[in-house]
Each structure stands twice: as C-alpha cells, then as structure tokens.
Amino acid sequence: MAKKEQTYFCEICRQKVVVIEEGFGVLVCCGKEMNLVGVKGMMATWTAAHHKPANGVAFVCNVCKQKIKVIEETTGILECCGQRMHREEAPDYK
C-alpha cells in the first residue's frame, strides 16, 4: 500500500507521481506496477529529476480513493485497482 508523500515511477515511460491521499490500490503505469523511489532518491534512478510546477495535475482512483500528483508527466496510462485513474485539476496540492 502506498503511503502519503511517497514517490513512484514507471520504468517504461519514466512518469513520476507522488501520493497525496492513501488508498489500498496498487499503482500501475504502462501495464506494469510502478516502483517506489527508495532512500537513495530519484537521482539513483534517473539522470535528471526535474519537478513540475506546484500547481499540477492529480489523479484519483474511483475504487480505493487513492490520490496521486503527477511530478513528471508522460504518455503512460495510470491505473489503480485494475482501472484507469480519473484525472482532476490539483491547484491546492503541494
């Protein structure tokens, strides 16, 4: 289960997300479970880690209500609980 403030990434398309509301679902992108960025941080995984502006886009799972904020957006499809996540504007998320 993802915890609030944890960062996850997709090994295929390199999309990066941060959990802003916890849920019980598994985060999936490009058909594969997303990886948790560990103690070493993103720089151990990527050559560059550029965050999007604070006023970004959030996605929510309609089943478990887990909510994530996209840090680095790509064309990968985000899923949780076996369904596509629902996109919403996220002007208040930090």
Secondary structure by P-SEA (a helix, b strand, c coil): cccccbbbbbcccbbbbbbcccccbbbbcccbbbbccccccccccccbbbbcccbbbbbbbccccbbbbbcccccbbbbcccbbbbbbbccccc
